[in-house]
Amino acid sequence: MEDSYVLQLLEPKFKEFYLSYCGYAKCESLHTVGPRCRPHYLIHYILEGRGIYQVGDKKYKLSKGQGFLIEPETLTFYQADKDDPWAYVWIGVGGTKAKDFIHDVGLNSKQLTFQCSYGEELRQIVLSMLKNTEPTISCQYFLQGRLYDFFSVLLREPIVEGRQEPSQENHYIQEAVTFIRNHYSSGIGVSDIATHLNVNRSYLYTLFKEHLRMTPKEFLVAFRISRASEMLSVTDFSIEHIAHSCGYRDVLVFSKAFKAQVGETPSVFRKRDRADTQNRLLASQEELDEIMTKKANILKVSHNKSN
C-alpha cells in the first residue's frame, strides 16, 4: 500500500456515536486486506480505480463513485484491481447508537454497498480529519462535527435496500458465521458449529470450501486471530486477556496460532503496530497537502486540455 495515512483515536470523548479511525490510501496492484474482522463499523468510499469486496460468499465488483460497509465482527476481504487499483478514503465509527446512524443512511446487512456522487466532498472531509491530530478537546469536537458532515453527504442520495433471498446453502453459511461471531470467545469448535446447524461435519466442510474457499476450522481461526489483532491494536489489554477473549485458554497456543496467521508474535505485532500508528500520525500536513495538490493539478491540466 502506498500514500497511506491513518488517524486512530483510542479514547473517544463521545459515547453514543464517535469516530474511531479514518484514513486515505492509494493501493498497489492486487493489494489485499483480510480475511479480517473489525470491532467497529467501517465505510469505504472509492475515489478512483476498481477492486472487489467479499463478505462470506458474496463478492462485489466496485469502482470509482461507489462505497462499501464493513460491519462489526464480520470477516471480510477486499482487493485492489490488478490493472486499475483503487484509492479510497474510509471512516470507522463506534458507539451505542452507531448502528442507528448506519441504518439512517440506508446501509445494513442486506445493503453493504452504495453509490455517491459527492466524492470530492467526502474526500475533503476525511483529509480535514487527518490534518487535525492534536489530542485536544477542541480537536475532538472538530472531528465529531466532520463525522456528522460525512453522514450528511451520504444522506443526500437515497440507498435502495437489496432484498435478495438467500439459498438454503447460503442460509447455512450465514447461520454458521453468526454462530461463530456470537460464540468465538467461548472456545467453540467445528463440532459445535455443525451441531448448531444440525448438519454433519463433512457437509459443513463442503459448504465452507465451496462458498468461502476455506475450511470451517480455518475460518474460525482466521476470525479469532483477526479479532485478536484488532484488540492488540486498539486496546491495552494484556495478551493473556486477549487470548481468553478470543477463545484461547492457553496463551502459548494462542501465540503459536497468531504467529502462524500473522507472521509474528502478538507482542511483536503490538509493538510494531503502535510504532506504525505513531509514524502515520506524525506525517506532516505539508506532505499530505503536497500529494493532494499534485492530484488536483493533474486534474486541472487534464480539464484544461479537454477544453
N, C-alpha and C positions, 0 to 999 in steps of 0.2 A: 504494500500500500504506500502511496506517495502523497505529499502535500496533505498530511493528515493532522487535524487539530481537534483536541477534545477538551471540554470543560466538565469536570466531575465535581459534584457537591456531595460531601459526606454527611453534613449536618444541616439539613434544610430547616428554615425557620417556620415555614408554613406546614400545617399537618394535613389539611383536607385535600390539597392539590398543590403539588410543587414540582419544580424542575430538579431531576436527579442528575442528568448529564445531557450534553448536547455536543454536536461535532460537525465537522466538514471533512470529506475525504474524496480524493480523486484516485480511483483504484487502478492498479495494473491489470493487464490482461489475465483473465481467469482467476483473479483474486477471490478467495472464498472465506466465508465466515460460518463456522459451525461444522457439524451439528452442535448447537448450543442453546441453552435456555437462559432467560433473564429474570431478575426479580421484579422488574417494572415494565410498564407499557413503553414501547418504542415506536415512533413514527419516522419512517424514512421518506424523503422526497427526492426524486431523481432530477438532477439539474441538467445532465447530458448523458449520452450513451445508453447502453442497454445492459440487461442482466436477467437472472432468474431468481425467484424466491420460492422456497418449498417449505410447506408445513404438512407433515405426515405424507400422504400420497398425492397431495395437491401441489401442482407446480404452476407458477405464474410467470409468464414472459412479460417483462416490464421495460419501459423506456422513458425517455425524457417527458416530463409533464405528469408522470404517474408516481404513486407512492404506495407504501405498504405498512401494515400494522403488525408488530410483534407483541403477542400477549404474554403476560407473566407466566413463568413456569411452563412454557411451551417450547419444545425442541424444534428449532428452525435451522434452515440452511439457505444461504444466498451466495450467488457467484456472479462476478462481472463477466460480460461477454468477451470472447476471445479477440474479436476484431474491433469492437467499439465499446470498450469498458466504460462503465458508468462512473459518474461523480455524483455525490449526494450530500445532503445535509440531514441530520437527524436530531430528534429530541427524545429524551427518556423522562417519563413522568411517573410520579407515585402519589400516595395519599389516600385517605379514606374515601374520597369522592372521585378518585381518578377514573374509575370505571364509568361513572355517570358522565364525566366530561368527554370521554372517548365515545360513548354512545351518542352524545349530543351531536357530534359531527358525522354520525352515521356509520361508524366503524364498530365491528363486533366479530364474534367467532365465525359468523356466516359471511361477513363482508370484510375481508382483510386488505383489499386494495382500493385505490381511489384515483381520480383524475383531478388535477387542479390547474387552472390557467394563470394563477398568480405566483408562479415560481420565483420570480425575481424578488417579490416581497418576502416570501418565506426565506430565501437565501439571505437577504439583508437582515432579517430578524435574528437568524442564527448567528450570523457574523457579528452582529452587535452584542450578542450574548458572549461570544468568545473573546471580545475585547474588554469585557468587564469581569475580571478575575479577582479583584480585591476582596478579601474576607471582611467586608463591612456590611452593616445593616442597610446602608443606602444602596449598595450594590445588590443585595438580596431583594430589595423592593423593586429595583430596576429589572432584574431578571424575572421576577414574578409578573411584572407588567408586560414584559416582552413575551412571556409564555401565553398570557391571555391574548396578546396580539396575534400570535401564531394560530391559535384556535379560531380567532375571529375571521382570519383569512380563509381557513378551511371551511368555515360555515357559509361562505358566500355562494358556494356551489353545492347543491344537494347531492348526497351519495345514495344511490338506489340500492337497497339491501338485496343481496342474492338469496334465493330460496331453493337451491338445488337439493333434492332429497338424496341422501347418501344410500349407496347399495348396502346389502347385508354385510359384505366383506368390509366395506368402509366403516360400517357401524361397529364391527368388532374392533377394528383398529382404533377408532375414536374412543371406544369404551376402555380399551387397554391403556391408551395413553392417558386418559383421565384417571384411571385407577393408579397408574404409576405416579402421576402428578400429585395425587392426594395421599399416597402411602409410601413414597420412596424413602422417607425418613425412618420408617418403622422396620426396615430390614427385610422387606418382601423379596421373594424370588420368582422365577419364571413359573413355578408350580402354582403359586398364589394367584398370579395373573390368569393362568388357564382355568383355575378353579372359579375365579370370579366371573369369567366369561362363560363358564360351563362348556368348555371345549377341551380337547386333548392337546398335549404339548406339541405334537407333531403338526397338527393343523395350525396352531398358533405360530409355530416356526415358519411354516409355509407362507402364511399371511404376511408376516413381517418381512421375510425375504423378498416376496413379490412386490409389496407396496412401499416398503421403507428401505429396501436394499441392505438390511442388517438383521441379525437375529434378535429375538426378544431380550436375551441377556446383554448383547452389545448395546441395544437401545437403552436398557436400564442403567448400565454402567455409564454410558455417554451422558445420560440425563443427570445422574448423580454427580459426576465429575464436573459437568458444566455448571451445575448449581454451586458446587464447592468453589469453583474458580471465581464465580461472581461474589460469593461471600468473602473469599480471601481478598478480593479487590476493594469491596465497599464497606467491610466491617473490620473491627479489631478483635473479633472473637478468636480464641485460641484454636490451633489446628485440631486439637482433640475435640473441642466443642463442635467445630465444623464437620469433622468426621462423623460424630454421632448424629448431627443434624441431617446428614446426607445418607444415613442408613448403614454406616460402618461402625461396628462395635470395637474393632481392633484398629488402632491408629496406624500400625505398621502395614496392615492390609490396605488401608486407605491410601497411604503414601505410595505404596507399590502400584496400586491401580491408577493413581493420579499421574505418576511419572510415566506409566505406560501410555496414557492418553495424551498427556500434555508435553512430555519430553523433559520435565524437570520436577523436582520435589515441590510439595506445597510451600515450604519455607522459602525456597529459591524463587518460585513463581511470585510469591507475595512481595518479596524484596525488589525483584526486577519490575513488577507491575507498578509499585509505588514510585520507583525511580522514573519509570517511563511517564507516568501521570504528571509527576512534578516537572519533568522536562517539557512536556507539552504545555503545561500551564505557564511556563517561563518563556514560551515562544513569543517574540516581540510583536506588538501591534504593527510595527513598521513592516515586518516580514510578511505578515498576513495581508496587510494592505497592498504590498507590492505584488503579491500573487494575484489578488483580485483586480488590481489596476491593469496588469498585463492582460488579463482576460477581457476586461472592459475595452481596452484599446484595440485588441484583436477584433472584437465585435464591432467597434466603431469603424475601423478600417474596412471591414467586410461590408458594413452597411453603406459606407460612402462609395465603395466601388460599385455596389449594386445600383446606386442612384446615378 
